């Protein structure tokens, strides 16, 4: 907890000046609120005994002073509510940027085990509660302590007897609040877990809404959502139960303090130990005194709510990426594309068996290599090891003689282009999606890349050409069109190493032929790995590797492998 609080305090550093002003104005507004009951006491004790004209003059002067104080309090509260909140928003901005940047650094293995909805909740709803705590927490503490200490000193000077009466119930009030707050903490944490689950379910449903509708499974989805929604409601009911006990208990204790003071004060007035003016002033200060106590206790609730979110925030930040640059990593430059797999084995963290076993493979620069084999044989995994989406469990991979673990990730991945079966296009227009391959590209470069990918003609037929909005994940485009945009993106990147992961397997024959032509043009003079299920598309590969659970079992050209009449020949005959 100490480490987390230190980290939390660090977010104030860029805004220390504003924070100090916020505390100053909170202090000033609190002092002004302590003045009004004293004015009532002064008027009831002194001015009522003056002659009419003198009393009016005195009250007018006091009124003017109070108006000035009200204006000062207005300015103070305005600063707290406006500038103070902006400070909180900036801190939230910094925290959101920090966690989003951390997401970008985490490797595939992290995202394999996570749900998008839960990751989203940590960057949205959690951060709001954290910044509310960071802004209002110190402010509420300062206001509460100033009011409590100031009111206590004034109360003690008015009447020691009444002060003792007011304090009789305070220990019980704090014990009650502590018990309720500890229970609310658990309830609030459960609320966060449940809302993250709901976010996950909503994200999953909306992403797959076309599948839901095609199978007419809306009722099933509603039922699945109902389970999560019921869990959230149950958690909310639990937290509101404790919150109800807490708030109603605090109100009851405040009223009881007033009742005790009224009773004791009434008895003391009958015995002449307390003046009427002091009694009235004391009653006014009771509210000034109990409100900050309540605020202070409410801070415990705010702290539990915000801190539980901060713990979840820190859980993510504390996760170290398992794939990162080594301390002495160098830039990978002037890449030719010569790739060597030296006794490479690999297994995922959650699997006992190895996906790849003792792979020895040398692919010369500019060579066109195809990977074939049954599903689960490790074709995609082998290609994912080249850009270090995962690290080898054993052995090494070298590009132009350099171990890829000894070069920077950025320079490594900048030299590799990937075209996948499941194309991901971002929400926005055609131009921005192509330029994603090279953010600094000119319009002419983007258009040239589109032409090379056989995409320019269909783009110009779209309503707004390159400025046409393509919808979420390119939903307004056909499969072939989306694939050609992804190829144009790689053309623009212009990497020396290419990976085609079943890039045409989901396309119709016409689209496949167009895309195949684009891919072959892209692959010219580049080291290329092609993963294919349709073996007819890789007949012209310079080298075909048959990958199974036992490793690379066959290698050669199409004709050589067919002549062997082995695994490849059987696969080819089966898929033909």
Buried (B, 14 or more C-beta within 10 A) or exposed (E): EEEBEEBBEEBBEEBEEBBEBBBEBBBBBBBBBBEBBBBBBBBBBEBEEEEEEEBEEBBEEBEEEBEEBEEBBEEBBEBBEEBBBEBBEBBBEBBBEBBEEBBEEBBEBBEEEEBEBBBBBBBEBBBBBBBBBBBBBBBBBBBBBBBBEBBBEBBEEBBEBBBEBBBEBBEEBBEBBEBBBEBBBBBBBBBBBBBBBBBBBBBBBEEEEEEBEEEEBEEEBEEBBEEBBEBBEEBBEBBBEBBEBBBEBBEEBBEBBBEBBBEBBEEBBEEEEBBEBBBBBBBBBBEBBBBBBBBBBBBBBBBBBBBBBBBBBBEBEEEEBEBBBEEEBEEBEEBBBBBBBBEBBBBBEEEEEBBBBBBEBEBBBBBBBBBBBEEEBBBBBBBBBBBBBBBBBBBBBBBBEBEBBBBBBEBBBBBBBBBBBEBEBEEBBBBBBBBBBBEEBEEEBBBBBBBBBBBBEBBEEBEEBBEBEBEEBBEBBEBBBBBBBBBBBBBBBBBBBBBBBBBBEBBEEEBBBBBBEBBEEBBEEBBBBBBBBBBEBBEEBEBBBBBBBEBBBBBBBBEEBBEEEBBBBEBBEEEE
